[in-house]
């Protein structure tokens, strides 16, 4: 995949298929430590213990429409190729956490991508599920939480064009603010 944000979209869609009601996306970037870490955690149905060992194998999938599941295997390969690591932990009936780390300056590391558009795409596809997105850039933090927006607007869905446009700008401006001092 050309951008890491596409991996994020793919993995968060796995969370929604696993009936998650809350997905937490955490991105940590540190220039000093030369690290980019992406963590996606959900409260979905989890992965059975007998499947977790081979879950990053491209020929392991729970889908019935096709026999290949490339999302996790591609994310694992991307992180390991860039001097990082991949880890997935899950408890059946509780949820799953996927972590990929990268050497931030590795020549083969794909760019993160447009996170404002990625967040809007997640919000549109999540239906009733909520998203917490936390981005830490050199110890400056930006947090976006759909639960707060729903509560403030007194709505159950954020799938309105005006709301989605506001979310895109809010995320874009929030990320610009924490990355100003680069």
Secondary structure, DSSP 8 states (H G I E B T S, - for coil): --BHHHHHHHHHHHHHHTT-SEEEEEEEEETTTTEEEEEEEE-SS---HHHHTTTTSTT--S-SS-S---HHHHHHHHHHHTT--EEEEEETTTEEEEEEEEETT-TT--B---HHHHHHHHHHH-TT-EEEEEEEETTEEEEEEHHHHHHHHT-S---SHHHHHHHHHHHHHHHHHHTTT-
